[in-house]
Amino acid sequence: MTHAAGQKTLKAGDRPKQKPVHTDTNLTDH
């Protein structure tokens, strides 16, 4: 369910302010 968490953040601000990365990268970061 990591994908869901990543998508939620992306939807919250369209793009993670922490670092401009794609959802794929976010998943690995988590």
N, C-alpha and C positions, 0 to 999 in steps of 0.2 A: 504493500500500500504506500510505498515511497513515492510513486508517481503522483498519487492523489495529493500528497502533501506538497510536492514541488509545484504542481499545477495550481494549487490554492494560492501559493505565494505569488506566482506569476499573475494570477487573476487579480490579486489584491492591488498590485501596483503595475500591472502589465509587464514590468521588468524589475528584477531584484536590484534595489539601490546599492546593495552591498557590493556586487560586481556584475557587470553586464555580460552575463553568460547565458547560454541556452538551457532549456530544461534538462537536456541530457547531462550537461556538466553539473547542474544543480543536484541531480540525483546522485552523482558520484561524490559530490562535496558532502552531502548529508551523511 
